[in-house]
């Protein structure tokens, strides 16, 4: 089971430079499979496709 979510990331580097990224993040989890561990049942990031955003 997975979902792709659009995201925008704003932040500041340790150097003080601003960071501005946007793209999609893929979240994944197993779908209530018998014997699945609690960690497998949680949503987690499995893939990112973030790129610098204009103006960032």
Secondary structure by P-SEA (a helix, b strand, c coil): cbbbbbbbbbbbccccbbbbbbbbbbbbbccccccccccccbbbbccccccccccc
